[in-house]
């Protein structure tokens, strides 16, 4: 990752928007961010981390993070970070939130991500920085931007935690196949157990059983076919007898039904006669009689209505006359309303004049007080002008007597640089002397051990060769002694005059003595132990001299480099001496210069104090002038308002016409308002009465006309009803005579029966149809019964026989179906069993293969092995710089638990934990590991340039270590690396090619300045 741009607003001490152009800093390859403690340096790194990941170490999400991160004087927080990732793609991450109306209420933080595509910022779906950096937040803080307190975290992580980190950074999860294999094994075992359970249900399924069942099925099919034919023949004859028996039963039932119908026939004939008479009367008399009844009722109701309308007409006429008289009396008062309204308008103008007079009096009092205040402020301003002129004169006199500050700073810088060079030269000479002493000491080690520096390796090899020759001789002695030990077993078998079991000789002049052989074995073992001790001593000498030789070579190289550095400093010192050009000062007398500098500082403090007092007085003068200007404007406004009030009063008096203004001169505002209210009440009463009477008059006239029209119409309708009644009565008498009915009462009694004609007619017709149908069916059944040969005994015999045959057939069908189902089931299950056996063989083979894989990958062993390889490689890369920083005294290694240890060459090359390193050494080790880790990530991501930021550690280093660290960091630029540091140590700023300074202003907050 390579940063391009960062802007911060409202975050922690950054009250106003501050911008950092990283392109100007990263071009140098090595830059710094400086400032005092609490100025906001570390907030730069925190802003970058929060923009990318939405996380911060200081606060968690439960601690009102957005509120506490926001500057108390700011209303919003905006972080805008732009960078290039390892693929060279340009990204922008923006985090922002703001304060609501209530001070402590903060909106939710909003983070958005963009990518630069075709000249525009295109929004991204995900705002996760890990997607573009390939690093989680924790590993980003360990490898790219390392905040305070986290620099040694990678060095001191436990083995397991460090392995987890390595897995994420180097994508080692691809090697963590244990869980996947376990999952596959569990899934495979479940399938095997499932198959075992499934196969247990097929133990009785085989081809022999199926063949036996199939033979039984064929035999049963033939038997069932024969039974079906026998049953069908019997069933045919039985059904014919059933039909004949049913016909005889139906004949008896029909004859009984016909007898019942004959009993109902007289009642049906009576109903038919009554129905004919009712339909005759209904068709001829119902409509005339209904009309006669309706007209009689309507005529009586209309007569009652006519009497009511006459009463309403008379009452409405009386009310109309009363309203016309009242309206005639009110008309003169209504016509005088315009005069009363004019009086009210004139009274309102008088009320307005009273109000204008009161406001005018208040304004005149304000003008008097304003003139007094204006005079006081003018006197104050004149006194301030005199004080300011006097103070300006005193400041000019002090400025004319002070020395040029830039020249003073240049001289001070020369003295500081001179002292630094003297100190550097002294320290380098001391180091050179120390190195010479160490070199002589190392050379003396060869002499002490009896070797020469140039030929010690050959001399040791010669000694090793001598020891080897002695070892060969001892082995030969050992072989001889072993042979003698074997021969000693035959000593007890030698007897005078008896042959030797080995050579066959009968004489034994000098047999071997066992006691002498034991002594020789003891001496041999002693010689072996002595030789082994000499070998160990020589091996130790060789190891020590190898280490001594390597350290001596490095010391001589460093001594040569140190001599060159001394010459370089001496040249710089001579050039610096020649650069002293100030005649008023002595380059060897800094005390005189310091005295002058203190005097100038005191003068500057005095000037600063006077200028602050002058600024304060000018501010007071400006405030006083503003007050004068505002007072003059206010007085002019008051005078203008008084003139406007006078004009309004005169205009109102000119507009009064309906009343005499002089008559109301003694009236106050309340009296005038009371007069106006009473007059308005009188006007309202007249208008209300006039409007009421007018509405009543219109309503009564309309009502009277409506009632009169309705009364006339009702009288005409009454005459029409009388004529219609006469015509209907004549028509009814004519029908009575024609149809031979004595009177209307007889006709009404017939209609009152209210017979249901359609239902009664249908009932009669249904009876005659049923009667005729029964007669025909009885004749038909009698004819069929005479022709069939039905016998009750034959019917019972055949019924019993067919029942037995049916039971036999059903039994055979059940046996046939059960056998067929069983045969089908066995065939299907045999096919399933064969499929399951084939699947089981596959799963069993897979289980054996998975067992082999499980043993390979269990317990993260393979991942830890790969992780240890990466860590060893990191140590190799880190040691290139760590050896230089520690002058080849220490080396980093990894133990069997993947934890860091150091080899201490000053203590016989013994190992010890990295936790035993001092603060400065731990910083050096952490720096080298972080650089090595970043280089691996750069190589992994194939990035052509990478970035690394450190926010601590330099305060723990001495001057010599800082020089070495700075040299190491500067070399990184040649390796296409960019390194930034954060420190409060101002002396380091001079050694930086590029830097920025963070200054905390009490009013504006943290301010960023490019150096």
Rosetta blueprint (number, residue, H / E / L):
1 X L
2 X E
3 X E
4 X E
5 X E
6 X E
7 X E
8 X E
9 X E
10 X L
11 X E
12 X L
13 X L
14 X E
15 X L
16 X L
17 X L
18 X E
19 X E
20 X E
21 X E
22 X H
23 X H
24 X H
25 X H
26 X H
27 X L
28 X L
29 X L
30 X E
31 X E
32 X E
33 X E
34 X E
35 X E
36 X L
37 X L
38 X L
39 X L
40 X L
41 X L
42 X H
43 X H
44 X H
45 X H
46 X H
47 X H
48 X H
49 X H
50 X H
51 X H
52 X H
53 X H
54 X L
55 X L
56 X L
57 X L
58 X L
59 X L
60 X L
61 X L
62 X L
63 X L
64 X L
65 X H
66 X H
67 X H
68 X H
69 X H
70 X E
71 X L
72 X L
73 X L
74 X L
75 X L
76 X E
77 X E
78 X E
79 X E
80 X E
81 X E
82 X E
83 X E
84 X E
85 X L
86 X L
87 X L
88 X L
89 X L
90 X E
91 X E
92 X E
93 X E
94 X E
95 X E
96 X E
97 X E
98 X E
99 X E
100 X L
101 X L
102 X L
103 X L
104 X L
105 X L
106 X E
107 X L
108 X L
109 X L
110 X E
111 X E
112 X E
113 X E
114 X E
115 X E
116 X E
117 X E
118 X L
119 X L
120 X E
121 X E
122 X E
123 X E
124 X L
125 X L
126 X L
127 X L
128 X L
129 X L
130 X H
131 X H
132 X H
133 X H
134 X L
135 X L
136 X L
137 X H
138 X H
139 X H
140 X H
141 X H
142 X H
143 X H
144 X L
145 X E
146 X E
147 X L
148 X L
149 X L
150 X L
151 X L
152 X L
153 X H
154 X H
155 X H
156 X H
157 X L
158 X L
159 X H
160 X H
161 X H
162 X H
163 X H
164 X H
165 X H
166 X H
167 X H
168 X H
169 X H
170 X L
171 X L
172 X H
173 X H
174 X H
175 X H
176 X L
177 X L
178 X H
179 X H
180 X H
181 X H
182 X H
183 X H
184 X H
185 X H
186 X H
187 X H
188 X H
189 X H
190 X H
191 X H
192 X H
193 X H
194 X H
195 X H
196 X H
197 X H
198 X H
199 X H
200 X H
201 X L
202 X L
203 X L
204 X L
205 X L
206 X L
207 X H
208 X H
209 X H
210 X H
211 X H
212 X H
213 X H
214 X H
215 X H
216 X H
217 X H
218 X H
219 X H
220 X H
221 X H
222 X H
223 X H
224 X H
225 X H
226 X H
227 X H
228 X H
229 X H
230 X H
231 X H
232 X H
233 X H
234 X H
235 X H
236 X H
237 X H
238 X H
239 X H
240 X H
241 X H
242 X H
243 X H
244 X H
245 X H
246 X H
247 X H
248 X H
249 X H
250 X H
251 X H
252 X H
253 X H
254 X H
255 X H
256 X H
257 X H
258 X H
259 X H
260 X H
261 X H
262 X H
263 X H
264 X H
265 X H
266 X H
267 X H
268 X H
269 X H
270 X H
271 X H
272 X H
273 X H
274 X H
275 X H
276 X H
277 X H
278 X H
279 X H
280 X H
281 X H
282 X H
283 X H
284 X H
285 X H
286 X H
287 X H
288 X H
289 X H
290 X H
291 X H
292 X H
293 X H
294 X H
295 X H
296 X H
297 X H
298 X H
299 X H
300 X H
301 X H
302 X H
303 X H
304 X H
305 X H
306 X H
307 X H
308 X H
309 X H
310 X H
311 X H
312 X H
313 X H
314 X H
315 X H
316 X H
317 X H
318 X H
319 X H
320 X H
321 X H
322 X H
323 X H
324 X H
325 X H
326 X H
327 X H
328 X H
329 X H
330 X H
331 X H
332 X H
333 X H
334 X H
335 X H
336 X L
337 X H
338 X H
339 X H
340 X H
341 X H
342 X H
343 X H
344 X H
345 X H
346 X H
347 X H
348 X H
349 X H
350 X H
351 X H
352 X H
353 X H
354 X H
355 X H
356 X H
357 X H
358 X H
359 X H
360 X H
361 X H
362 X H
363 X H
364 X H
365 X H
366 X H
367 X H
368 X H
369 X H
370 X H
371 X H
372 X H
373 X H
374 X H
375 X H
376 X H
377 X H
378 X H
379 X H
380 X H
381 X H
382 X H
383 X H
384 X H
385 X H
386 X H
387 X H
388 X H
389 X H
390 X H
391 X H
392 X H
393 X H
394 X H
395 X H
396 X H
397 X H
398 X H
399 X H
400 X H
401 X H
402 X L
403 X L
404 X L
405 X H
406 X H
407 X H
408 X H
409 X H
410 X H
411 X H
412 X H
413 X H
414 X H
415 X H
416 X H
417 X H
418 X H
419 X H
420 X H
421 X H
422 X H
423 X H
424 X H
425 X H
426 X H
427 X H
428 X H
429 X H
430 X H
431 X H
432 X H
433 X H
434 X H
435 X H
436 X H
437 X H
438 X H
439 X H
440 X H
441 X H
442 X H
443 X H
444 X H
445 X H
446 X H
447 X H
448 X H
449 X L
450 X L
451 X L
452 X L
453 X L
454 X L
455 X L
456 X H
457 X H
458 X H
459 X H
460 X H
461 X H
462 X H
463 X H
464 X H
465 X H
466 X H
467 X H
468 X H
469 X H
470 X H
471 X H
472 X H
473 X H
474 X H
475 X H
476 X H
477 X H
478 X H
479 X H
480 X H
481 X H
482 X H
483 X H
484 X H
485 X H
486 X H
487 X H
488 X H
489 X L
490 X L
491 X H
492 X H
493 X H
494 X L
495 X L
496 X L
497 X L
498 X L
499 X L
500 X L
501 X L
502 X L
503 X L
504 X L
505 X L
506 X L
507 X L
508 X L
509 X L
510 X L
511 X L
512 X L
513 X L
514 X H
515 X H
516 X H
517 X H
518 X H
519 X H
520 X H
521 X H
522 X H
523 X H
524 X H
525 X H
526 X H
527 X H
528 X H
529 X H
530 X H
531 X H
532 X H
533 X H
534 X H
535 X H
536 X H
537 X H
538 X H
539 X H
540 X H
541 X H
542 X H
543 X H
544 X H
545 X H
546 X H
547 X H
548 X H
549 X H
550 X H
551 X H
552 X H
553 X H
554 X H
555 X H
556 X H
557 X H
558 X H
559 X H
560 X H
561 X H
562 X H
563 X H
564 X H
565 X H
566 X H
567 X H
568 X H
569 X H
570 X H
571 X H
572 X H
573 X H
574 X H
575 X H
576 X H
577 X H
578 X H
579 X L
580 X L
581 X L
582 X L
583 X L
584 X L
585 X L
586 X L
587 X L
588 X L
589 X L
590 X H
591 X H
592 X H
593 X H
594 X H
595 X H
596 X H
597 X H
598 X H
599 X H
600 X H
601 X H
602 X H
603 X H
604 X H
605 X H
606 X H
607 X H
608 X H
609 X H
610 X H
611 X H
612 X H
613 X H
614 X H
615 X H
616 X H
617 X H
618 X H
619 X H
620 X H
621 X H
622 X H
623 X H
624 X H
625 X H
626 X H
627 X H
628 X H
629 X H
630 X H
631 X H
632 X H
633 X H
634 X H
635 X H
636 X H
637 X H
638 X H
639 X H
640 X H
641 X H
642 X H
643 X H
644 X H
645 X H
646 X H
647 X H
648 X H
649 X H
650 X H
651 X H
652 X H
653 X H
654 X H
655 X H
656 X L
657 X L
658 X L
659 X L
660 X L
661 X H
662 X H
663 X H
664 X H
665 X L
666 X L
667 X L
668 X L
669 X H
670 X H
671 X H
672 X H
673 X H
674 X H
675 X H
676 X H
677 X H
678 X H
679 X H
680 X H
681 X H
682 X H
683 X H
684 X H
685 X H
686 X H
687 X H
688 X H
689 X H
690 X H
691 X H
692 X H
693 X H
694 X H
695 X H
696 X H
697 X H
698 X H
699 X H
700 X H
701 X H
702 X H
703 X H
704 X H
705 X H
706 X H
707 X H
708 X H
709 X H
710 X H
711 X H
712 X H
713 X H
714 X H
715 X H
716 X H
717 X H
718 X H
719 X H
720 X H
721 X H
722 X H
723 X H
724 X H
725 X H
726 X H
727 X H
728 X H
729 X H
730 X H
731 X H
732 X H
733 X H
734 X H
735 X H
736 X H
737 X H
738 X H
739 X L
740 X L
741 X L
742 X L
743 X L
744 X H
745 X H
746 X H
747 X H
748 X H
749 X H
750 X H
751 X H
752 X L
753 X L
754 X L
755 X L
756 X L
757 X H
758 X H
759 X H
760 X H
761 X H
762 X H
763 X H
764 X H
765 X H
766 X H
767 X H
768 X H
769 X H
770 X H
771 X H
772 X H
773 X H
774 X H
775 X H
776 X H
777 X H
778 X H
779 X H
780 X H
781 X H
782 X H
783 X H
784 X H
785 X H
786 X H
787 X H
788 X L
789 X L
790 X L
791 X L
792 X H
793 X H
794 X H
795 X H
796 X H
797 X H
798 X H
799 X H
800 X H
801 X H
802 X H
803 X H
804 X H
805 X H
806 X H
807 X H
808 X H
809 X H
810 X H
811 X H
812 X H
813 X H
814 X H
815 X H
816 X H
817 X H
818 X H
819 X H
820 X H
821 X H
822 X H
823 X H
824 X H
825 X H
826 X H
827 X H
828 X H
829 X H
830 X H
831 X H
832 X H
833 X H
834 X H
835 X H
836 X H
837 X H
838 X H
839 X H
840 X H
841 X H
842 X H
843 X H
844 X H
845 X H
846 X H
847 X H
848 X H
849 X H
850 X H
851 X H
852 X H
853 X H
854 X H
855 X H
856 X H
857 X H
858 X H
859 X H
860 X H
861 X H
862 X H
863 X H
864 X H
865 X H
866 X H
867 X H
868 X H
869 X H
870 X H
871 X H
872 X H
873 X H
874 X H
875 X H
876 X H
877 X H
878 X H
879 X H
880 X H
881 X H
882 X H
883 X H
884 X H
885 X H
886 X L
887 X L
888 X L
889 X L
890 X E
891 X E
892 X E
893 X E
894 X E
895 X L
896 X L
897 X L
898 X L
899 X L
900 X E
901 X E
902 X E
903 X E
904 X E
905 X H
906 X H
907 X H
908 X L
909 X L
910 X E
911 X E
912 X E
913 X E
914 X H
915 X H
916 X H
917 X L
918 X L
919 X H
920 X H
921 X H
922 X H
923 X H
924 X H
925 X H
926 X H
927 X H
928 X H
929 X H
930 X H
931 X H
932 X H
933 X H
934 X H
935 X H
936 X H
937 X H
938 X H
939 X H
940 X H
941 X H
942 X L
943 X L
944 X L
945 X L
946 X E
947 X E
948 X E
949 X E
950 X E
951 X L
952 X L
953 X L
954 X H
955 X H
956 X H
957 X L
958 X L
959 X H
960 X H
961 X H
962 X H
963 X H
964 X H
965 X H
966 X H
967 X H
968 X H
969 X H
970 X H
971 X H
972 X H
973 X H
974 X H
975 X L
976 X L
977 X E
978 X E
979 X E
980 X E
981 X E
982 X E
983 X E
984 X L
985 X L
986 X H
987 X H
988 X H
989 X H
990 X H
991 X H
992 X L
993 X L
994 X E
995 X E
996 X E
997 X E
998 X E
999 X E
1000 X E
1001 X E
1002 X L
1003 X L
1004 X L
1005 X E
1006 X E
1007 X E
1008 X E
1009 X E
1010 X E
1011 X L
